[in-house]
Each structure stands twice: as structure tokens, then as C-alpha cells.
Amino acid sequence: MAYEFKLPDIGEGVVEGEIVKWLVNEGEEVAEDQPLVEVMTDKATVTIPSPKKGRVVKRFGDEGAIAKVHEPLVTLDLAGDAPSEIAAEKREPKPEARAEPQAEAALERKAEGKEEERGAEGAPGSNGKSAAAAVVEEGNARVLATPVTRRIAREQGFDLRLVHGSGPQGRVLKRDVLQAIESQRQGAPMGAAAPKVTYAAPALQSVPIAPPPPTVSAADERMPMRGLRKAIFRKMVESEQFAVPFTFVEEVDMTALVKLRERLDARLEGTKLTYLPFIIKALVAALRRYPHLNAVMDEEKQELVIRKAFHLGIGVATDAGLTVAVIHDADRKSLRVLGEELERLAQAARENRLSLPELTGSTFTITSLGKLGGMFATPVINHPEVAVLGIHRIEPRPVVVDGQIVVRDRMYLSCTFDHRVIDGHIGAAFVTEVKRWLEDPELLMLELA
């Protein structure tokens, strides 16, 4: 008996994932709960197990392909007598199980087929479309929109990705595109004429066109963006697209904290304290004073959501790329517990064992290069958060104290803020508050349990 296994609902609003690695081959016998495939979402890499015992008849999608929730992942032969392949036309889904995008895609293909027939009178081999229009149409294919809306956007050379749709599930409607086009023609910000538009788009003639492919030789190596690296790729573009960053840098005298950590580290059995638990405590204290930084942006509603919990993201370097693990309720944990939690999460991240809750829900992120920290950097905001703190190398430096040149342990802090919602003087005051706690670490001893 043939059994078609579909990608289950992974949770957290995830609707699709990238197939990172197949763990079974077609024709291979699998046991119930045996891992089938690794799927990478925007949140985490998850291993999908087999729901039943059987033989893998067909895998849907190659490594690097996108698998959608509730669409076929593998076909299993439960009785050993299924054919090697099941024709797609025989897998007729139930009407209520059909996804709206699939039905729309069918209508779209039909409508676009008629458009191509009408376009055949244009330039030979071009279906009547310019190169720029073809690029715009390719970008529009990734947006949920009706065929009529796509046709209007294609004819106007308009990129549907520049509009936030007002229809169900974010569908871009005809009126959304017409309002956006009219707004551009009048030279006004798109948000003024069309409230549903997320941000101002460039003029029609300035719609970006994908650059030509780079010049390469046969000796060059191509490395596809897959798995965690692809997720990082998308996340960085998202941060650049929405946030308006500015970075403030401050130098901190860590001498007292260095001595305190050495004393505590010698007395705590089984726990090796790094500087990060102390920095987390100082950060939480500063966030309490400046709560607008412990926040995330709701881009659709244009609202700043100030979080009451302190869930701190910690950047962890792994072989696959930078992973942000999350310490939930960091304000409720002692220095000792924070040290143990940091060690556990770092190990799990390097072994790709972090669970979805350990990768989601952060309200503020800390990134560190450790011994390679250099002087300072401009860390990238983990959107939709509004700030990120970069910590750097601690090293002895000559400084002037009370008119005397002395050697002190110093460190730079670099904090990047979203200037749309955080003003410069607020950002500077926040970093100064973090500095105040780090330079007077005896106050942090009150949190030690």
C-alpha cells in the first residue's frame, strides 16, 4: 500500500522550509520514527522522522529545494507492493486540502498563457516583453496576487514586492497596485496615497534590475547558498531592507570585573564563568531603564512592541554559520545559571541540536567575536529587534587615571540601533548605562545565587 507523507506543520507560523539533506534514498527500507530529511526554516533546522515503517518509493524535492507544509515529502510503500513512482495525476487532493496558492497558480498559468499569445505580436522571441519587464515578472512570481494584478504590474514594469497586500493572507490586490502606481506618478511617498504600502518605493523607471551574472572561469568553484547560510543570507537582506542602522561605540574599563571574575571562577566548582553572564546582567539592568530597546518592530502595523520579558539572543559561531541561541527570561537567572545555560546552548548549537524554542523569541541580541573581537565593529540588527550589542576583546591598555598613566583592562562596546525608532542620544545613554554596571561589578554580586 502506498502512503504519501506530507511535510507536517512545524509550528511558529512556518509555511515552508529548505531541504538541507536527505537522510534516506529511494528504494531504502525505513523504520518508524527513523529520520528522513533535514529541513531548514527561518527559525531552525529540524529533522523530519518517518511516521511509518516501509520502503521509500519517491522523494519530492532535491537538496536545496523548498518544501511547503502540507505538500508531499515522500511516498512510502507500506506493504512492499507499491510501484516505483506514483503519477502526479493520481494523487488528486481532497478539495478542502488544496492550498489557495495552488488554485491561484493554476488560474495564473491559464491567464498568463493568454497574455503570451497576445504578446506574440511583439519582438521576435520576446513575447512582446522587454528585458526589464521580464525581470520584474520573475520577481512578481514570488508574491501572492491575482492574474489581473500581475498583468497590470507586468505592463507597468512594477515590482509587486514593493507593496504590502491588503487582501487575505497578504494577497496583493488590483487596487493596491493602482494606488501605488498613482502615488509614484504624483511624486508623493507611497505611504501617503496608499496606507497599505509598507515603505516608499523608487520611481517606476528606477525599479532595480538583477545585475548580470559575474564573469567566471572553468576553474572557479560555485557554492550554493543552502541551509543555515541561506537563512543568514535572507536575514541580512531583511535587516538591510527595513532597519536604518547607526552604531555607537564606547570604551569600558573592565579591570574590576576581570579581578572579580577570577575570584569567583576559583571558588565556583564545576562552573567556569566567562564574562558573558556579567554582561548579560548589566544589559538587563540597562534595558530596564531604557525599555524601548527591549522591543521588536511590527512592520505591518508600524508599531513598536515593547517586550516585558527579557529573552536575550546570543550569537554562536558554528561550522555552518552564525546561530542565534536564545536565553529565555535572562533577568530571572543567576550568574551561575547563566554560565551553565550559555555553555549548554553553545554546545547544542555547534552540534545542531537546538530546539525551536531555543532559536526563537529573542528581544535583544548580543554578538561577540571573543579573542578575535578586534577594537570594534558595526553589528547587524537581528530584525525585527531594534538593537544589537557587540562585545570585543579585553586587553591591557595604558590610560590616564587621576593624572597618572596606568595599565587597565579595557574593552570596546559597539551597539547598533534602528534609527527609525531609537534616537542617537537614547542609544548613547543606553550604552553608557551598560558601561556603568560593568565598571562597578560589585552591584552584580547581588544577583549571584
Secondary structure, 3 states (H helix, E strand, C coil): CEEEEECCCCCCCCCEEEEEEECCCCCCEECCCCEEEEEECCCCEEEEECCCCEEEEEECCCCCCEEECCCEEEEEECCCCCCCCCCHHHCCCCHHHCCHHHHHHHHHHHHHHHHHHHHCCCCCCCCCCCHHHHHHHHHHCCCCECHHHHHHHHHHCCCHHHCCCCCHHHCECHHHHHHHHHHHHCCCCHHHHCCCCCCCCCCHHHCCCCCCCCCCCCCCCCCCCCHHHHHHHHHHHHHHHHCCEEEEEEEEECHHHHHHHHHHHHHCCCCCCCCHHHHHHHHHHHHHHCHHHCEEEECCCCEEEECCCCCEEEEEEECCEEEEEEECCHHHCCHHHHHHHHHHHHHHHHCCCCCHHHHCCCCEEEEECHHHCCCCCCCCCCCCECEEEEECCCEEEEEEECCEEEEEEEEEEEEEEECCCCCHHHHHHHHHHHHHHHHCHHHHHHHCC
